[in-house]
């Protein structure tokens, strides 16, 4: 599995420009007016991982298949979206389908690009977005509480649990706190996720700065960094302009361009890494002469469930996993050498897959 990140923000903050650059398409129209993105645009990108190429080289793999990340460019938001202003209802519905939210915040000064509120204040912009999501959640909670009253009175255990969780979320939201701040007991985690509240989505702030500020940021991105730290969220600094230019270059030219700009890596790489950390994701590999492939899993995933990412039958018929740590595979020069050196291990159903594991699954199907 990869993961799906919704790109949200006020109109004219650089969302669609960033989306175009990240997905290397022109599917999203980037224009200097609100709502130029009417329908959510979906694009998939390969997750860069130098380890995969290294493994493929050692195994002489004919094909290299990276894991994928999906970006969803969602229509611009304005104040009042929770009440249907602008493209509010559509915006809110599309967010529910994502795993995480990337708030793109305008951290650049440019008199030629209008701001919907006539000023550059990324912290205030973030608060506008968060407020609209919180208001939408409150409205949703009120409706749900009304709809389950009869079931609660009838003693329906699921309804009683749902009511308790909804009221807990409502209290947090009414106190100005997003639902993600609520601490949920293990017994309630599944039911909590089923509520699909917008403000339970993990948030990554994307500071869109000018080209000259891409390496160090500016006072606007510093303000966002302070806000993110106070909330326990994370942020990345990206120049959508630079990403757009990079997307038009071949790999060698892109590396040279980044070096000239004083950047160690492209914004896409930083954004994906931040997204993986945000969602507690990691990567394992399968490798052989036919193909070398990367697979994305949640931290703490057990071997049978990791096998299920490849195919459901692998999980159902799981027997064992043969695993080699990435460093051992590389330092010893491949699977056979690692096996002869005693570095290939047979692991059962209770094995927690580690980031970088090179795995081969044995199954009965």
C-alpha positions, 0 to 999 in steps of 0.5 A: 500500500501507499498512502493518500495525501490531500493537498488543501489550502486557501485559493492562490497559495500554490496548491495546484502549482505544487501538485503539477510539479509533484505529479509531473503533469499539467492535470491541475490548472494553475491560474491566478484566480480562486477555484481554478481546481474545480474537481479533485485531481489525483496523481500518483508518484513513485516514492524515491528510495535509493535502497531499492536501486541498490538491491536491484543492482545486486540482484540484477533485477530486470525491473524496479518497482517503487511503492507509490504515493497518491496526491489529491489536489482539492479545490480551494477553501474559503471562510464559510466552507463548512456552511457550503460557501465557495466549493465547501461541501465538495472540499470537505467530502474529498478530504474524508477519503485521504489518509493525511492532510497537507496544508499548503500555506503561502509564505511568499510575498508577490504583489502579482498573486492575489490573496483571498484576504488581501494579506500574507499570514500563513498562521491565520490561513492555517487557522481558517482551514482548521476552523472550517474543518472543526465546524464541519465536524461539529455539524456532522456530530450534531446530526449523528447524535440525533440519529442514534438516540433511538438505538441508544435508548434501545441499549444498542452497545455500538450506538452507546459507544458511538454516542460516548465518542461523539460527545467526547469529540464534541467537547474537544471541538467546542473547546477549540481543539481538533478531534486529533487531540483526543486520547482514545483507549485501545478498545475504542480505536476502531469505532473512533476511526469509523467516525471519519471526523475531518480533524482526526486526520494527521496534518503536515504544514507545507510552507510555500516560499520563494525560490531564494528562500527555499533552503532556509525559509523566511519569517513566515515559514518560521512562524509556521514552524513555531505553530506546528511545534506547539501543536505537535504537528510537522512542517516542510519548506518547499518552493512550488516554483522550484519544484515546477522547474525541476519537473521539467528537467531530466535527472542529471539536470535536476541534480545540478539545479538543486545544487545551484539552489543549495538544496540537498534534495527535491521538495517531493523527497522531503514531503514524502519523508515527512508524510511517512513519519506523520503516518508511521509508515515504513518500507520492506523489499522483495528482490530477485532476478525478475524484479526488485520491489518496494512495499509500504506498511505501517510500523509494527506490522506483523509478517502475515499482514505484510505478506497480505499487502502483496496478495490477500492469499499470502496472508491467509496461507502464511507459513513463514517469512525468510528475511534478510536485513538490508545492510546484511544483504548489501554488505554480503552481496546478495541473498545467497551470500547472506544465507551462507553467512547465516544472516537469513532468518526464518520468522513466524506469524509473530515477527514484526517487520522492520524497515528495510527488511528484504523478505520472501514469503512462504505460503500454502496457497 
